[in-house]
């Protein structure tokens, strides 16, 4: 059930935390991270410039929400690989990609609906696996993305994940980490709410 509900829950949290934007609250939230990464120099050189395939790996991709966002933001990427430990999240994510473009946003009465617009993109591959041991070749990817994942992991696991990212990144590759501000009042209030903390 959690895998099927992930995108709805994410939209609901965005709407709750950014009420003036309603159902677009999650886009505002994730968009702030996208903007910050670009301002900090996040970039994917095209395969022609890099001399090899331009690959982004999205650790902890869930149902592929962040992977699909990266695909739109970096059209020069040749391949995007989303990796998640849960086979259920990967199954839901792959099903959404297979149904695209029929999985249109809610409100498109002609085609049914889904929580977010889903665009088909053959560059995206979602696969079940351990992001601390990906079996990807060393020095093979342009960027590794960790979006809203670290807070779910103990420190020892986070260290293994970052080590794996370092192993698979090409020289000059980039590790992108986007995470909540654990000191912010909003985060503290969320974690003090037993009901939200248990979700």
C-alpha positions as CSV (number, residue, x, y, z in Angstrom):
1,X,0.0,0.0,0.0
2,X,2.8,2.5,0.8
3,X,4.2,2.2,-2.7
4,X,0.9,2.9,-4.3
5,X,0.3,5.8,-1.9
6,X,3.7,7.4,-2.1
7,X,3.0,10.0,-4.8
8,X,-0.3,11.0,-3.2
9,X,1.3,11.3,0.3
10,X,4.1,13.4,-1.2
11,X,1.5,15.7,-2.9
12,X,-0.5,16.0,0.4
13,X,2.6,16.9,2.4
14,X,3.5,19.6,-0.2
15,X,0.0,21.0,0.0
16,X,0.1,21.0,3.8
17,X,3.5,22.6,4.0
18,X,2.9,25.2,1.2
19,X,-0.9,25.8,1.5
20,X,-0.9,28.9,-0.7
21,X,0.2,26.7,-3.6
22,X,-2.4,23.9,-3.0
23,X,-1.7,20.8,-5.0
24,X,1.4,22.4,-6.5
25,X,3.1,22.7,-3.1
26,X,5.2,19.6,-3.7
27,X,6.5,21.2,-6.9
28,X,7.4,24.3,-5.1
29,X,9.2,22.3,-2.4
30,X,11.1,20.1,-4.9
31,X,11.7,23.0,-7.2
32,X,13.5,24.9,-4.5
33,X,16.0,22.0,-4.3
34,X,16.3,21.9,-8.1
35,X,17.1,25.6,-8.2
36,X,19.6,25.4,-5.4
37,X,21.5,22.5,-7.1
38,X,21.8,24.5,-10.3
39,X,22.9,27.6,-8.4
40,X,25.6,25.4,-6.7
41,X,26.8,24.2,-10.1
42,X,25.0,20.9,-10.7
43,X,25.4,20.0,-14.4
44,X,25.5,17.1,-16.7
45,X,27.8,17.5,-19.7
46,X,26.4,15.9,-22.8
47,X,27.9,12.7,-24.0
48,X,29.7,14.5,-26.7
49,X,31.4,16.8,-24.2
50,X,32.1,14.1,-21.6
51,X,33.4,11.5,-24.1
52,X,31.1,8.9,-22.6
53,X,27.4,8.2,-21.9
54,X,25.9,10.9,-19.7
55,X,24.3,9.0,-16.9
56,X,22.4,10.1,-13.7
57,X,21.8,7.6,-11.0
58,X,18.9,8.5,-8.6
59,X,19.5,6.7,-5.2
60,X,16.3,6.0,-3.2
61,X,14.1,6.9,-6.1
62,X,10.9,5.4,-4.6
63,X,8.3,5.4,-7.4
64,X,10.5,7.5,-9.6
65,X,9.2,11.0,-8.8
66,X,12.6,12.5,-8.5
67,X,13.9,10.4,-11.4
68,X,11.2,11.8,-13.7
69,X,12.0,15.4,-12.5
70,X,15.7,14.9,-13.2
71,X,14.8,13.6,-16.7
72,X,13.0,16.9,-17.5
73,X,15.7,19.0,-15.9
74,X,18.6,17.3,-17.7
75,X,17.5,16.5,-21.3
76,X,21.2,16.0,-22.2
77,X,21.4,12.9,-20.0
78,X,21.5,9.7,-22.1
79,X,20.2,7.5,-19.3
80,X,18.7,7.9,-15.8
81,X,18.8,5.0,-13.5
82,X,16.5,5.1,-10.4
83,X,17.4,2.6,-7.7
84,X,15.3,1.7,-4.7
85,X,15.4,-1.2,-2.2
86,X,11.7,-1.7,-2.4
87,X,10.5,-3.9,-5.2
88,X,7.0,-2.5,-4.6
89,X,8.0,1.1,-5.2
90,X,9.9,0.1,-8.3
91,X,6.9,-1.9,-9.6
92,X,4.5,1.1,-9.1
93,X,7.1,3.5,-10.8
94,X,7.6,1.2,-13.8
95,X,3.8,0.7,-14.1
96,X,3.4,4.5,-14.2
97,X,6.0,4.8,-16.9
98,X,4.4,2.0,-18.9
99,X,1.0,3.7,-18.7
100,X,2.3,7.1,-19.7
101,X,0.9,9.1,-21.3
102,X,-2.4,7.6,-20.2
103,X,-1.4,8.3,-16.6
104,X,-2.3,12.0,-17.0
105,X,-2.9,14.4,-14.1
106,X,-6.1,14.5,-12.2
107,X,-8.7,16.7,-13.9
108,X,-8.1,15.2,-17.4
109,X,-11.5,13.5,-17.5
110,X,-11.0,12.2,-21.0
111,X,-8.0,9.9,-20.0
112,X,-8.7,9.0,-16.4
113,X,-6.1,10.4,-14.0
114,X,-3.1,10.1,-11.8
115,X,-1.6,12.2,-9.1
116,X,1.0,13.8,-11.2
117,X,1.5,14.1,-15.0
118,X,3.7,11.2,-16.2
119,X,5.6,11.7,-19.5
120,X,7.0,8.6,-21.2
121,X,10.8,8.7,-21.3
122,X,12.8,5.8,-22.7
123,X,15.9,7.1,-20.9
124,X,14.5,6.2,-17.5
125,X,15.2,2.8,-16.0
126,X,13.9,2.0,-12.5
127,X,15.4,-1.0,-10.8
128,X,15.2,-2.7,-7.4
129,X,18.6,-2.7,-5.7
130,X,20.7,-1.7,-2.8
131,X,22.1,1.8,-3.3
132,X,25.0,0.9,-1.0
133,X,26.0,-1.9,-3.5
134,X,24.7,-1.1,-7.0
135,X,26.8,-3.4,-9.1
136,X,27.3,-0.5,-11.5
137,X,30.8,-0.3,-13.0
138,X,33.3,2.0,-11.2
139,X,33.8,5.4,-12.7
140,X,30.7,5.0,-14.9
141,X,28.2,7.8,-14.1
142,X,28.0,11.5,-14.4
143,X,26.0,12.3,-11.3
144,X,24.4,10.5,-8.3
145,X,21.3,12.1,-6.8
146,X,20.2,11.6,-3.2
147,X,17.0,13.5,-2.8
148,X,15.2,13.3,0.6
149,X,16.8,10.0,1.4
150,X,19.5,10.5,4.0
151,X,17.0,11.4,6.8
152,X,15.6,7.8,6.4
153,X,19.0,6.2,7.0
154,X,21.2,5.5,10.0
155,X,24.7,7.1,9.8
156,X,26.4,3.8,9.0
157,X,24.2,3.2,6.0
158,X,24.6,6.8,4.8
159,X,28.3,6.4,4.8
160,X,28.1,3.2,2.8
161,X,25.8,4.9,0.3
162,X,28.1,7.9,-0.1
163,X,31.1,5.5,-0.6
164,X,29.1,3.7,-3.3
165,X,28.3,7.0,-5.0
166,X,32.0,7.9,-5.0
167,X,32.9,4.5,-6.5
168,X,30.5,4.8,-9.4
169,X,31.1,8.5,-10.2
170,X,33.5,9.3,-13.0
171,X,36.3,11.7,-12.3
172,X,34.7,15.1,-12.2
173,X,31.3,13.6,-11.5
174,X,28.9,15.2,-9.1
175,X,27.1,13.9,-6.0
176,X,23.8,15.9,-5.4
177,X,22.3,15.7,-1.9
178,X,19.0,17.4,-1.2
179,X,17.7,17.1,2.3
180,X,15.4,18.7,4.8
181,X,16.7,21.2,7.3
182,X,16.5,19.2,10.5
183,X,16.8,22.3,12.7
184,X,13.9,24.1,11.1
185,X,10.8,24.6,13.2
186,X,8.6,23.0,10.6
187,X,10.7,19.8,10.6
188,X,10.8,19.7,14.4
189,X,7.0,20.1,14.6
190,X,6.5,17.3,12.1
191,X,8.7,14.9,14.0
192,X,7.0,15.8,17.3
193,X,3.6,14.7,15.8
194,X,3.4,11.0,16.6
195,X,1.0,10.3,13.8
196,X,3.2,11.9,11.1
197,X,6.3,10.4,12.6
198,X,4.9,6.9,12.2
199,X,4.0,7.3,8.5
